[in-house]
Amino acid sequence: MRVDGFFEYLNEKLGFTSRHRRVLDRPVPDGISYLNCFGGIAFTLFIILVLTGFLLAAQYTPTETEAYRSVQRLHREVPLGGVLRAVHYWAANLMVVTVLLHMLRVFITGSYKKPRELTWVAGTMLFLLTFSFGFTGYLLPWDQKAYWATVVGTNMLGSLPLLGEPLRTLLLGGAEVSGRTLLRFYSIHMLWLPVLTGLFLWVHFHMIRRLGISGGM
């Protein structure tokens, strides 16, 4: 059986084409331009981050004694390990930029207004989650730069009135940045943030599919 024949057989039995058309074939309003693509670009970068993150996790050891060494081994011993980490690093930076541009476009065009206010709320949560990914991931190389950047960031959190210091202690797992902090940041980065991101992505895309793409700019 030829490859195209095999896919035709699967499509006939499972109905891939009809399902995809129902989800993807949506009317596009007038005025759509490349400026409307930032959300899709950010999602593509997120997929890249998930895939490279899985591969990096296979080589990373989230302990106080081994975290830095495992990153160095990734560069020295793993084929294309440095390239893999660079792709993850630059995709993360580009995702922050594209999410910012996407939010800015939505705000300027007023696309957050009724009936798309829930889409805006979900997008705002994704915006915060994107920065949370960046903050928690920054500590994982466990070098001096990452350590002191985390100290500064958590001290800023601790300066908030009332709940600042309890939140700082909860995040650090103690009074200062330690191996416990590293493990907490790793679990947040690899488990909690992806789950929450997946949830809000579903809400965001569901509302876009339900209401359609907002036109303008």
Secondary structure, 3 states (H helix, E strand, C coil): CCHHHHHHHHHHHHCHHHHHHHHHCCCCCCCCCHHHHHHHHHHHHHHHHHHHHHHHHCCCCCCCCCHHHHHHHHHHCCCCHHHHHHHHHHHHHHHHHHHHHHHHHHHHHCCCCCCCHHHHHHHHHHHHHHHHHHHHHHHCCCCHHHHHHHHHHHHHHHCCCCCHHHHHHHHHCCCCCCHHHHHHHHHHHHHHHHHHHHHHHHHHHHHHHHHCCCCCC
